[in-house]
Amino acid sequence: MATKNYKVEGMTCGHCELSVQEEIAEIVGVTAVKADHVSGAVTVEGDGFDDAAIASAVKEAGYKLV
């Protein structure tokens, strides 16, 4: 299992965190995701996912992967 950390721009509240987490959680291979709007940090665990899929999910939620 891999753990990757990302930085997301634009999250300002708990609802933002939830939106990002829900979109990323839909990616095949993702087993856990945790977003923090204060730092912009997003931690993703799982196997078989790639950075492009994460970036696409973040964009779908309305935010930008930095």
All heavy atoms as TSV, in Angstrom:
chain	resi	resn	atom	element	x	y	z
A	1	MET	N	N	0.853	-1.174	0.000
A	1	MET	CA	C	0.000	0.000	0.000
A	1	MET	C	C	0.900	1.240	0.000
A	1	MET	O	O	1.865	1.322	0.737
A	1	MET	CB	C	-0.922	0.018	1.205
A	1	MET	CG	C	-1.728	1.279	1.237
A	1	MET	SD	S	-3.270	1.388	2.158
A	1	MET	CE	C	-3.562	-0.122	2.932
A	2	ALA	N	N	0.541	2.218	-0.806
A	2	ALA	CA	C	1.289	3.470	-0.910
A	2	ALA	C	C	0.547	4.600	-0.208
A	2	ALA	O	O	-0.682	4.615	-0.151
A	2	ALA	CB	C	1.487	3.822	-2.375
A	3	THR	N	N	1.304	5.533	0.333
A	3	THR	CA	C	0.747	6.756	0.901
A	3	THR	C	C	1.387	7.927	0.175
A	3	THR	O	O	2.611	8.004	0.088
A	3	THR	CB	C	1.045	6.862	2.405
A	3	THR	OG1	O	0.453	5.747	3.075
A	3	THR	CG2	C	0.477	8.153	2.978
A	4	LYS	N	N	0.552	8.804	-0.375
A	4	LYS	CA	C	1.056	9.981	-1.082
A	4	LYS	C	C	0.428	11.230	-0.477
A	4	LYS	O	O	-0.741	11.222	-0.082
A	4	LYS	CB	C	0.719	9.922	-2.568
A	4	LYS	CG	C	1.530	8.920	-3.332
A	4	LYS	CD	C	1.318	9.117	-4.817
A	4	LYS	CE	C	2.322	8.329	-5.622
A	4	LYS	NZ	N	2.201	8.638	-7.054
A	5	ASN	N	N	1.223	12.277	-0.429
A	5	ASN	CA	C	0.763	13.563	0.086
A	5	ASN	C	C	0.691	14.575	-1.042
A	5	ASN	O	O	1.595	14.635	-1.883
A	5	ASN	CB	C	1.714	14.062	1.174
A	5	ASN	CG	C	1.727	13.137	2.366
A	5	ASN	OD1	O	0.696	12.874	2.957
A	5	ASN	ND2	N	2.889	12.621	2.714
A	6	TYR	N	N	-0.377	15.354	-1.032
A	6	TYR	CA	C	-0.605	16.372	-2.058
A	6	TYR	C	C	-0.931	17.697	-1.390
A	6	TYR	O	O	-1.310	17.737	-0.221
A	6	TYR	CB	C	-1.784	15.978	-2.956
A	6	TYR	CG	C	-1.567	14.675	-3.685
A	6	TYR	CD1	C	-2.015	13.473	-3.146
A	6	TYR	CD2	C	-0.926	14.646	-4.906
A	6	TYR	CE1	C	-1.820	12.273	-3.811
A	6	TYR	CE2	C	-0.726	13.446	-5.584
A	6	TYR	CZ	C	-1.168	12.271	-5.038
A	6	TYR	OH	O	-0.978	11.091	-5.694
A	7	LYS	N	N	-0.828	18.758	-2.157
A	7	LYS	CA	C	-1.206	20.094	-1.688
A	7	LYS	C	C	-2.324	20.577	-2.610
A	7	LYS	O	O	-2.184	20.569	-3.834
A	7	LYS	CB	C	0.008	21.026	-1.765
A	7	LYS	CG	C	-0.252	22.422	-1.316
A	7	LYS	CD	C	-0.076	22.555	0.173
A	7	LYS	CE	C	-0.135	24.029	0.532
A	7	LYS	NZ	N	0.037	24.263	1.933
A	8	VAL	N	N	-3.439	20.993	-2.002
A	8	VAL	CA	C	-4.603	21.460	-2.760
A	8	VAL	C	C	-4.852	22.930	-2.430
A	8	VAL	O	O	-4.854	23.322	-1.266
A	8	VAL	CB	C	-5.843	20.605	-2.441
A	8	VAL	CG1	C	-7.080	21.170	-3.103
A	8	VAL	CG2	C	-5.622	19.167	-2.887
A	9	GLU	N	N	-5.057	23.705	-3.459
A	9	GLU	CA	C	-5.293	25.139	-3.312
A	9	GLU	C	C	-6.791	25.429	-3.372
A	9	GLU	O	O	-7.503	24.875	-4.204
A	9	GLU	CB	C	-4.595	25.852	-4.471
A	9	GLU	CG	C	-4.570	27.341	-4.413
A	9	GLU	CD	C	-3.747	27.885	-5.564
A	9	GLU	OE1	O	-4.315	28.060	-6.677
A	9	GLU	OE2	O	-2.548	28.111	-5.360
A	10	GLY	N	N	-7.251	26.288	-2.453
A	10	GLY	CA	C	-8.630	26.762	-2.524
A	10	GLY	C	C	-9.579	26.239	-1.457
A	10	GLY	O	O	-10.690	26.734	-1.345
A	11	MET	N	N	-9.172	25.235	-0.687
A	11	MET	CA	C	-10.052	24.733	0.370
A	11	MET	C	C	-10.086	25.747	1.522
A	11	MET	O	O	-9.039	26.205	1.963
A	11	MET	CB	C	-9.566	23.383	0.900
A	11	MET	CG	C	-9.633	22.260	-0.075
A	11	MET	SD	S	-9.254	20.642	0.689
A	11	MET	CE	C	-7.554	20.864	1.221
A	12	THR	N	N	-11.300	26.079	1.986
A	12	THR	CA	C	-11.427	27.080	3.047
A	12	THR	C	C	-12.226	26.612	4.256
A	12	THR	O	O	-12.328	27.351	5.236
A	12	THR	CB	C	-12.085	28.365	2.497
A	12	THR	OG1	O	-13.378	28.028	1.980
A	12	THR	CG2	C	-11.229	29.001	1.407
A	13	CYS	N	N	-12.813	25.410	4.186
A	13	CYS	CA	C	-13.668	24.961	5.284
A	13	CYS	C	C	-13.803	23.440	5.280
A	13	CYS	O	O	-13.300	22.765	4.392
A	13	CYS	CB	C	-15.053	25.610	5.164
A	13	CYS	SG	S	-15.978	25.079	3.707
A	14	GLY	N	N	-14.518	22.938	6.266
A	14	GLY	CA	C	-14.759	21.510	6.365
A	14	GLY	C	C	-15.535	20.946	5.190
A	14	GLY	O	O	-15.311	19.804	4.775
A	15	HIS	N	N	-16.449	21.733	4.640
A	15	HIS	CA	C	-17.208	21.278	3.474
A	15	HIS	C	C	-16.272	21.088	2.282
A	15	HIS	O	O	-16.432	20.146	1.509
A	15	HIS	CB	C	-18.316	22.276	3.133
A	15	HIS	CG	C	-19.096	21.893	1.920
A	15	HIS	ND1	N	-19.979	20.838	1.911
A	15	HIS	CD2	C	-19.108	22.406	0.673
A	15	HIS	CE1	C	-20.504	20.721	0.703
A	15	HIS	NE2	N	-19.980	21.665	-0.069
A	16	CYS	N	N	-15.299	21.977	2.144
A	16	CYS	CA	C	-14.300	21.857	1.082
A	16	CYS	C	C	-13.530	20.541	1.234
A	16	CYS	O	O	-13.326	19.820	0.257
A	16	CYS	CB	C	-13.316	23.017	1.128
A	16	CYS	SG	S	-14.036	24.642	0.884
A	17	GLU	N	N	-13.110	20.253	2.453
A	17	GLU	CA	C	-12.396	19.011	2.731
A	17	GLU	C	C	-13.231	17.808	2.309
A	17	GLU	O	O	-12.737	16.902	1.635
A	17	GLU	CB	C	-12.098	18.880	4.221
A	17	GLU	CG	C	-11.127	19.860	4.771
A	17	GLU	CD	C	-10.999	19.796	6.285
A	17	GLU	OE1	O	-11.764	19.043	6.941
A	17	GLU	OE2	O	-10.136	20.506	6.805
A	18	LEU	N	N	-14.493	17.821	2.690
A	18	LEU	CA	C	-15.387	16.713	2.375
A	18	LEU	C	C	-15.546	16.530	0.872
A	18	LEU	O	O	-15.521	15.399	0.365
A	18	LEU	CB	C	-16.744	16.933	3.039
A	18	LEU	CG	C	-17.740	15.786	2.953
A	18	LEU	CD1	C	-17.173	14.525	3.579
A	18	LEU	CD2	C	-19.045	16.166	3.630
A	19	SER	N	N	-15.685	17.619	0.142
A	19	SER	CA	C	-15.833	17.547	-1.316
A	19	SER	C	C	-14.615	16.892	-1.958
A	19	SER	O	O	-14.744	16.020	-2.821
A	19	SER	CB	C	-16.032	18.943	-1.907
A	19	SER	OG	O	-17.242	19.494	-1.476
A	20	VAL	N	N	-13.434	17.326	-1.538
A	20	VAL	CA	C	-12.190	16.762	-2.080
A	20	VAL	C	C	-12.081	15.289	-1.699
A	20	VAL	O	O	-11.774	14.439	-2.545
A	20	VAL	CB	C	-10.973	17.570	-1.575
A	20	VAL	CG1	C	-9.674	16.852	-1.903
A	20	VAL	CG2	C	-10.978	18.970	-2.177
A	21	GLN	N	N	-12.351	14.959	-0.450
A	21	GLN	CA	C	-12.261	13.573	0.012
A	21	GLN	C	C	-13.218	12.676	-0.758
A	21	GLN	O	O	-12.842	11.562	-1.160
A	21	GLN	CB	C	-12.547	13.488	1.514
A	21	GLN	CG	C	-11.456	14.085	2.355
A	21	GLN	CD	C	-11.774	14.170	3.835
A	21	GLN	OE1	O	-10.899	14.460	4.608
A	21	GLN	NE2	N	-13.009	13.927	4.247
A	22	GLU	N	N	-14.440	13.122	-0.977
A	22	GLU	CA	C	-15.433	12.299	-1.677
A	22	GLU	C	C	-15.011	12.019	-3.113
A	22	GLU	O	O	-15.164	10.896	-3.593
A	22	GLU	CB	C	-16.798	12.972	-1.642
A	22	GLU	CG	C	-17.458	12.921	-0.280
A	22	GLU	CD	C	-18.780	13.683	-0.223
A	22	GLU	OE1	O	-19.070	14.472	-1.143
A	22	GLU	OE2	O	-19.508	13.493	0.764
A	23	GLU	N	N	-14.499	13.034	-3.817
A	23	GLU	CA	C	-14.084	12.836	-5.211
A	23	GLU	C	C	-12.893	11.888	-5.298
A	23	GLU	O	O	-12.872	10.988	-6.135
A	23	GLU	CB	C	-13.731	14.176	-5.871
A	23	GLU	CG	C	-14.924	15.047	-6.168
A	23	GLU	CD	C	-15.888	14.467	-7.196
A	23	GLU	OE1	O	-15.471	13.676	-8.071
A	23	GLU	OE2	O	-17.083	14.810	-7.115
A	24	ILE	N	N	-11.908	12.081	-4.434
A	24	ILE	CA	C	-10.726	11.221	-4.475
A	24	ILE	C	C	-11.073	9.791	-4.066
A	24	ILE	O	O	-10.551	8.831	-4.636
A	24	ILE	CB	C	-9.607	11.797	-3.581
A	24	ILE	CG1	C	-9.093	13.119	-4.186
A	24	ILE	CG2	C	-8.462	10.798	-3.422
A	24	ILE	CD1	C	-8.087	13.859	-3.323
A	25	ALA	N	N	-11.978	9.634	-3.108
A	25	ALA	CA	C	-12.365	8.297	-2.640
A	25	ALA	C	C	-12.990	7.442	-3.745
A	25	ALA	O	O	-12.972	6.215	-3.659
A	25	ALA	CB	C	-13.320	8.416	-1.460
A	26	GLU	N	N	-13.512	8.076	-4.785
A	26	GLU	CA	C	-14.126	7.341	-5.895
A	26	GLU	C	C	-13.101	6.714	-6.835
A	26	GLU	O	O	-13.456	5.882	-7.676
A	26	GLU	CB	C	-15.052	8.265	-6.692
A	26	GLU	CG	C	-16.278	8.694	-5.909
A	26	GLU	CD	C	-17.193	9.600	-6.713
A	26	GLU	OE1	O	-16.956	9.802	-7.917
A	26	GLU	OE2	O	-18.153	10.119	-6.118
A	27	ILE	N	N	-11.840	7.098	-6.723
A	27	ILE	CA	C	-10.799	6.574	-7.604
A	27	ILE	C	C	-10.507	5.120	-7.239
A	27	ILE	O	O	-10.323	4.793	-6.058
A	27	ILE	CB	C	-9.511	7.421	-7.482
A	27	ILE	CG1	C	-9.781	8.854	-7.927
A	27	ILE	CG2	C	-8.373	6.803	-8.287
A	27	ILE	CD1	C	-8.648	9.811	-7.627
A	28	VAL	N	N	-10.457	4.271	-8.248
A	28	VAL	CA	C	-10.147	2.857	-8.041
A	28	VAL	C	C	-8.755	2.739	-7.435
A	28	VAL	O	O	-7.804	3.353	-7.924
A	28	VAL	CB	C	-10.221	2.085	-9.378
A	28	VAL	CG1	C	-9.741	0.657	-9.200
A	28	VAL	CG2	C	-11.632	2.119	-9.925
A	29	GLY	N	N	-8.657	1.994	-6.359
A	29	GLY	CA	C	-7.379	1.759	-5.698
A	29	GLY	C	C	-7.173	2.600	-4.453
A	29	GLY	O	O	-6.314	2.301	-3.636
A	30	VAL	N	N	-7.952	3.664	-4.300
A	30	VAL	CA	C	-7.836	4.516	-3.116
A	30	VAL	C	C	-8.577	3.842	-1.960
A	30	VAL	O	O	-9.744	3.491	-2.094
A	30	VAL	CB	C	-8.396	5.932	-3.369
A	30	VAL	CG1	C	-8.480	6.725	-2.079
A	30	VAL	CG2	C	-7.545	6.667	-4.384
A	31	THR	N	N	-7.882	3.680	-0.834
A	31	THR	CA	C	-8.503	3.042	0.324
A	31	THR	C	C	-8.786	4.032	1.448
A	31	THR	O	O	-9.624	3.767	2.301
A	31	THR	CB	C	-7.622	1.906	0.870
A	31	THR	OG1	O	-6.326	2.430	1.201
A	31	THR	CG2	C	-7.472	0.787	-0.159
A	32	ALA	N	N	-8.069	5.168	1.473
A	32	ALA	CA	C	-8.288	6.184	2.503
A	32	ALA	C	C	-7.820	7.531	1.978
A	32	ALA	O	O	-6.855	7.612	1.217
A	32	ALA	CB	C	-7.543	5.835	3.777
A	33	VAL	N	N	-8.520	8.588	2.399
A	33	VAL	CA	C	-8.124	9.941	2.026
A	33	VAL	C	C	-8.482	10.884	3.161
A	33	VAL	O	O	-9.537	10.758	3.776
A	33	VAL	CB	C	-8.775	10.374	0.690
A	33	VAL	CG1	C	-10.275	10.300	0.739
A	33	VAL	CG2	C	-8.337	11.767	0.289
A	34	LYS	N	N	-7.585	11.820	3.447
A	34	LYS	CA	C	-7.804	12.810	4.498
A	34	LYS	C	C	-7.327	14.163	3.989
A	34	LYS	O	O	-6.185	14.317	3.573
A	34	LYS	CB	C	-7.020	12.418	5.760
A	34	LYS	CG	C	-7.084	13.432	6.883
A	34	LYS	CD	C	-8.476	13.545	7.455
A	34	LYS	CE	C	-8.483	14.536	8.620
A	34	LYS	NZ	N	-9.716	15.268	8.706
A	35	ALA	N	N	-8.231	15.148	4.011
A	35	ALA	CA	C	-7.903	16.507	3.581
A	35	ALA	C	C	-7.948	17.444	4.781
A	35	ALA	O	O	-8.753	17.266	5.697
A	35	ALA	CB	C	-8.898	16.966	2.521
A	36	ASP	N	N	-7.085	18.456	4.761
A	36	ASP	CA	C	-7.038	19.470	5.811
A	36	ASP	C	C	-7.049	20.843	5.148
A	36	ASP	O	O	-6.095	21.203	4.456
A	36	ASP	CB	C	-5.783	19.306	6.658
A	36	ASP	CG	C	-5.671	20.389	7.719
A	36	ASP	OD1	O	-6.621	20.557	8.501
A	36	ASP	OD2	O	-4.636	21.086	7.736
A	37	HIS	N	N	-8.146	21.594	5.347
A	37	HIS	CA	C	-8.276	22.882	4.657
A	37	HIS	C	C	-7.317	23.937	5.180
A	37	HIS	O	O	-6.947	24.855	4.456
A	37	HIS	CB	C	-9.724	23.394	4.716
A	37	HIS	CG	C	-10.129	23.952	6.043
A	37	HIS	ND1	N	-10.551	23.147	7.078
A	37	HIS	CD2	C	-10.178	25.217	6.508
A	37	HIS	CE1	C	-10.847	23.900	8.120
A	37	HIS	NE2	N	-10.623	25.172	7.808
A	38	VAL	N	N	-6.887	23.834	6.425
A	38	VAL	CA	C	-5.980	24.835	7.007
A	38	VAL	C	C	-4.625	24.805	6.302
A	38	VAL	O	O	-4.107	25.845	5.894
A	38	VAL	CB	C	-5.821	24.616	8.525
A	38	VAL	CG1	C	-4.785	25.576	9.094
A	38	VAL	CG2	C	-7.154	24.781	9.233
A	39	SER	N	N	-4.066	23.621	6.143
A	39	SER	CA	C	-2.753	23.484	5.509
A	39	SER	C	C	-2.828	23.227	4.007
A	39	SER	O	O	-1.848	23.395	3.302
A	39	SER	CB	C	-1.978	22.339	6.157
A	39	SER	OG	O	-2.628	21.104	5.907
A	40	GLY	N	N	-4.003	22.785	3.537
A	40	GLY	CA	C	-4.149	22.415	2.131
A	40	GLY	C	C	-3.646	21.010	1.846
A	40	GLY	O	O	-3.634	20.565	0.704
A	41	ALA	N	N	-3.241	20.304	2.887
A	41	ALA	CA	C	-2.673	18.965	2.726
A	41	ALA	C	C	-3.764	17.922	2.487
A	41	ALA	O	O	-4.828	17.965	3.101
A	41	ALA	CB	C	-1.866	18.584	3.952
A	42	VAL	N	N	-3.462	17.006	1.576
A	42	VAL	CA	C	-4.334	15.865	1.319
A	42	VAL	C	C	-3.448	14.620	1.312
A	42	VAL	O	O	-2.461	14.564	0.578
A	42	VAL	CB	C	-5.073	15.998	-0.025
A	42	VAL	CG1	C	-5.902	14.761	-0.308
A	42	VAL	CG2	C	-5.955	17.236	-0.039
A	43	THR	N	N	-3.802	13.645	2.136
A	43	THR	CA	C	-3.069	12.386	2.207
A	43	THR	C	C	-3.946	11.290	1.627
A	43	THR	O	O	-5.110	11.153	2.010
A	43	THR	CB	C	-2.698	12.052	3.662
A	43	THR	OG1	O	-1.923	13.136	4.188
A	43	THR	CG2	C	-1.899	10.763	3.748
A	44	VAL	N	N	-3.381	10.527	0.697
A	44	VAL	CA	C	-4.126	9.475	0.014
A	44	VAL	C	C	-3.383	8.157	0.208
A	44	VAL	O	O	-2.170	8.080	0.013
A	44	VAL	CB	C	-4.268	9.783	-1.492
A	44	VAL	CG1	C	-5.074	8.693	-2.188
A	44	VAL	CG2	C	-4.914	11.148	-1.702
A	45	GLU	N	N	-4.125	7.118	0.574
A	45	GLU	CA	C	-3.562	5.777	0.736
A	45	GLU	C	C	-4.242	4.824	-0.231
A	45	GLU	O	O	-5.424	4.980	-0.529
A	45	GLU	CB	C	-3.772	5.279	2.164
A	45	GLU	CG	C	-3.048	6.082	3.207
A	45	GLU	CD	C	-3.293	5.558	4.620
A	45	GLU	OE1	O	-3.995	4.535	4.774
A	45	GLU	OE2	O	-2.790	6.192	5.556
A	46	GLY	N	N	-3.489	3.827	-0.677
A	46	GLY	CA	C	-4.052	2.807	-1.540
A	46	GLY	C	C	-3.025	2.272	-2.513
A	46	GLY	O	O	-1.826	2.489	-2.362
A	47	ASP	N	N	-3.496	1.575	-3.515
A	47	ASP	CA	C	-2.643	0.998	-4.554
A	47	ASP	C	C	-3.289	1.212	-5.910
A	47	ASP	O	O	-4.508	1.118	-6.054
A	47	ASP	CB	C	-2.465	-0.507	-4.336
A	47	ASP	CG	C	-1.545	-0.810	-3.173
A	47	ASP	OD1	O	-0.458	-0.196	-3.109
A	47	ASP	OD2	O	-1.904	-1.654	-2.329
A	48	GLY	N	N	-2.462	1.502	-6.912
A	48	GLY	CA	C	-2.946	1.556	-8.282
A	48	GLY	C	C	-3.489	2.895	-8.730
A	48	GLY	O	O	-3.922	3.025	-9.872
A	49	PHE	N	N	-3.479	3.911	-7.887
A	49	PHE	CA	C	-3.934	5.231	-8.328
A	49	PHE	C	C	-2.725	6.042	-8.781
A	49	PHE	O	O	-1.589	5.750	-8.402
A	49	PHE	CB	C	-4.691	5.960	-7.222
A	49	PHE	CG	C	-3.868	6.287	-6.002
A	49	PHE	CD1	C	-3.172	7.481	-5.924
A	49	PHE	CD2	C	-3.798	5.400	-4.943
A	49	PHE	CE1	C	-2.415	7.787	-4.800
A	49	PHE	CE2	C	-3.045	5.701	-3.812
A	49	PHE	CZ	C	-2.347	6.890	-3.743
A	50	ASP	N	N	-2.961	7.055	-9.623
A	50	ASP	CA	C	-1.843	7.882	-10.066
A	50	ASP	C	C	-2.141	9.367	-9.847
A	50	ASP	O	O	-3.264	9.749	-9.541
A	50	ASP	CB	C	-1.477	7.600	-11.522
A	50	ASP	CG	C	-2.607	7.879	-12.497
A	50	ASP	OD1	O	-3.542	8.618	-12.160
A	50	ASP	OD2	O	-2.547	7.368	-13.623
A	51	ASP	N	N	-1.106	10.166	-10.002
A	51	ASP	CA	C	-1.224	11.600	-9.750
A	51	ASP	C	C	-2.242	12.273	-10.671
A	51	ASP	O	O	-2.945	13.188	-10.263
A	51	ASP	CB	C	0.138	12.282	-9.890
A	51	ASP	CG	C	1.129	11.825	-8.830
A	51	ASP	OD1	O	0.703	11.287	-7.788
A	51	ASP	OD2	O	2.335	12.024	-9.046
A	52	ALA	N	N	-2.318	11.808	-11.912
A	52	ALA	CA	C	-3.265	12.392	-12.865
A	52	ALA	C	C	-4.704	12.170	-12.403
A	52	ALA	O	O	-5.552	13.062	-12.535
A	52	ALA	CB	C	-3.045	11.811	-14.258
A	53	ALA	N	N	-4.990	11.005	-11.872
A	53	ALA	CA	C	-6.337	10.706	-11.373
A	53	ALA	C	C	-6.670	11.581	-10.174
A	53	ALA	O	O	-7.790	12.080	-10.050
A	53	ALA	CB	C	-6.459	9.227	-11.013
A	54	ILE	N	N	-5.681	11.788	-9.294
A	54	ILE	CA	C	-5.891	12.648	-8.124
A	54	ILE	C	C	-6.157	14.075	-8.585
A	54	ILE	O	O	-7.095	14.728	-8.117
A	54	ILE	CB	C	-4.676	12.597	-7.175
A	54	ILE	CG1	C	-4.447	11.169	-6.659
A	54	ILE	CG2	C	-4.848	13.592	-6.030
A	54	ILE	CD1	C	-5.558	10.587	-5.819
A	55	ALA	N	N	-5.348	14.574	-9.513
A	55	ALA	CA	C	-5.515	15.937	-10.022
A	55	ALA	C	C	-6.892	16.119	-10.657
A	55	ALA	O	O	-7.551	17.146	-10.454
A	55	ALA	CB	C	-4.420	16.267	-11.030
A	56	SER	N	N	-7.340	15.127	-11.399
A	56	SER	CA	C	-8.654	15.188	-12.038
A	56	SER	C	C	-9.776	15.219	-11.003
A	56	SER	O	O	-10.741	15.984	-11.140
A	56	SER	CB	C	-8.823	13.981	-12.971
A	56	SER	OG	O	-10.082	14.010	-13.595
A	57	ALA	N	N	-9.664	14.417	-9.967
A	57	ALA	CA	C	-10.679	14.374	-8.909
A	57	ALA	C	C	-10.727	15.695	-8.149
A	57	ALA	O	O	-11.809	16.201	-7.839
A	57	ALA	CB	C	-10.401	13.221	-7.953
A	58	VAL	N	N	-9.564	16.260	-7.869
A	58	VAL	CA	C	-9.501	17.544	-7.170
A	58	VAL	C	C	-10.147	18.636	-8.027
A	58	VAL	O	O	-10.910	19.464	-7.529
A	58	VAL	CB	C	-8.035	17.900	-6.813
A	58	VAL	CG1	C	-7.913	19.341	-6.352
A	58	VAL	CG2	C	-7.514	16.953	-5.743
A	59	LYS	N	N	-9.860	18.612	-9.323
A	59	LYS	CA	C	-10.460	19.590	-10.240
A	59	LYS	C	C	-11.978	19.423	-10.291
A	59	LYS	O	O	-12.723	20.409	-10.301
A	59	LYS	CB	C	-9.862	19.423	-11.635
A	59	LYS	CG	C	-10.352	20.447	-12.630
A	59	LYS	CD	C	-9.677	20.299	-13.973
A	59	LYS	CE	C	-10.216	21.333	-14.939
A	59	LYS	NZ	N	-9.586	21.214	-16.264
A	60	GLU	N	N	-12.443	18.190	-10.310
A	60	GLU	CA	C	-13.890	17.900	-10.325
A	60	GLU	C	C	-14.552	18.455	-9.083
A	60	GLU	O	O	-15.708	18.923	-9.124
A	60	GLU	CB	C	-14.114	16.387	-10.427
A	60	GLU	CG	C	-15.563	15.971	-10.500
A	60	GLU	CD	C	-16.252	16.380	-11.793
A	60	GLU	OE1	O	-15.589	16.522	-12.836
A	60	GLU	OE2	O	-17.487	16.567	-11.761
A	61	ALA	N	N	-13.831	18.450	-7.956
A	61	ALA	CA	C	-14.380	18.995	-6.696
A	61	ALA	C	C	-14.362	20.521	-6.691
A	61	ALA	O	O	-14.943	21.132	-5.813
A	61	ALA	CB	C	-13.583	18.456	-5.516
A	62	GLY	N	N	-13.653	21.110	-7.659
A	62	GLY	CA	C	-13.627	22.567	-7.766
A	62	GLY	C	C	-12.371	23.234	-7.215
A	62	GLY	O	O	-12.345	24.430	-6.971
A	63	TYR	N	N	-11.330	22.438	-7.051
A	63	TYR	CA	C	-10.080	22.943	-6.476
A	63	TYR	C	C	-8.909	22.611	-7.392
A	63	TYR	O	O	-9.078	21.980	-8.422
A	63	TYR	CB	C	-9.885	22.366	-5.065
A	63	TYR	CG	C	-11.085	22.644	-4.202
A	63	TYR	CD1	C	-12.088	21.684	-4.051
A	63	TYR	CD2	C	-11.267	23.874	-3.611
A	63	TYR	CE1	C	-13.224	21.956	-3.309
A	63	TYR	CE2	C	-12.396	24.154	-2.871
A	63	TYR	CZ	C	-13.371	23.195	-2.724
A	63	TYR	OH	O	-14.509	23.466	-2.005
A	64	LYS	N	N	-7.709	23.038	-6.974
A	64	LYS	CA	C	-6.541	22.861	-7.817
A	64	LYS	C	C	-5.427	22.159	-7.048
A	64	LYS	O	O	-5.088	22.562	-5.938
A	64	LYS	CB	C	-6.044	24.226	-8.301
A	64	LYS	CG	C	-4.852	24.162	-9.202
A	64	LYS	CD	C	-4.416	25.556	-9.635
A	64	LYS	CE	C	-3.171	25.482	-10.472
A	64	LYS	NZ	N	-2.664	26.817	-10.787
A	65	LEU	N	N	-4.863	21.123	-7.678
A	65	LEU	CA	C	-3.696	20.449	-7.129
A	65	LEU	C	C	-2.482	21.318	-7.410
A	65	LEU	O	O	-2.271	21.740	-8.535
A	65	LEU	CB	C	-3.544	19.068	-7.777
A	65	LEU	CG	C	-2.641	18.065	-7.113
A	65	LEU	CD1	C	-3.182	17.699	-5.740
A	65	LEU	CD2	C	-2.527	16.828	-7.968
A	66	VAL	N	N	-1.711	21.601	-6.361
A	66	VAL	CA	C	-0.540	22.474	-6.520
A	66	VAL	C	C	0.689	21.627	-6.755
A	66	VAL	O	O	0.885	20.618	-6.151
A	66	VAL	CB	C	-0.344	23.358	-5.263
A	66	VAL	CG1	C	0.860	24.268	-5.445
A	66	VAL	CG2	C	-1.581	24.144	-4.979
